[in-house]
């Protein structure tokens, strides 16, 4: 059965902080940081992964033009669920009018939890169990003050409704590549994650992103020259471009979905947001290859073809650039307050 995207929505918070301002606080050369990420999104005091997911999902619903009660599955991938024990997916399903929903679940696999939801929903649609499914990647990621992660850890959400009819982007195929590589983790009760430096680059990100992408190309019998756009997980501005270079991909095919210099690393939302940025400009017939990465470690890779009707569909929703361009800057002190990093202070 043919299946694909029938509606999508993307959202990033209004507030920003420049990475140079963070660097100055910690005595780090700002120029070395700005090359990797210029600024990042910061959630408002009343924003979390659930509220962002509701906003993005409502945009996806407006584009899809469907009754939310027809959504049979709601899966939310995040490493910053508001509750340790309480379903984010149930909150969002209720808020958008999709309850009672046949199946709902919160997913975790570091930064690829959102694309893991893509796969789960696609499987349910192709098997005929549901008519439509909603898969979301949403995060308000954490970074310890003074740690390298603080310069990039951002917030955002991408929401996708999948179905078998009125498809605007067909998912031709997908695959995954997973190993037990300890490059990044956060234990129960800890506020901030830790990273194993020497595992972060080659053993972690590049091994999995490149392997999953090559596996998908082999599985689909395609070549990098067959695709118009590439979206890779973007922990910084350097890694996706270098991954493309290793695969023989022109930099120009990566730039439209490369958002990290403007908004930071949105973790589970990184590839969903990059895909939304591309869908906002893509034409019928364009081919997209998207590969996520989640520490711990694994990658999901997708081959997508844009279909007729994309223009009409996206005109029914708010474009991602409107949220990216609408911004206000915080001082480092305000940033600490918004991210509740000052322990002992309520609010």
PyMOL commands that set and color helices and strands:
alter all, ss='L'
color gray80, all
select helices_A, chain A and resi 19-25+30-34+49-64+68-70+88-95+110-126+148-151+197-220+224-226+237-247+252-255+260-263+267-279+310-314+320-325+332-338
alter helices_A, ss='H'
color red, helices_A
select strands_A, chain A and resi 4-11+15-18+39-42+71-77+103-107+132-140+155-163+169-178+184-185+194-195+229-232+287-291+298-306+328-329
alter strands_A, ss='S'
color yellow, strands_A
deselect
rebuild
show_as cartoon
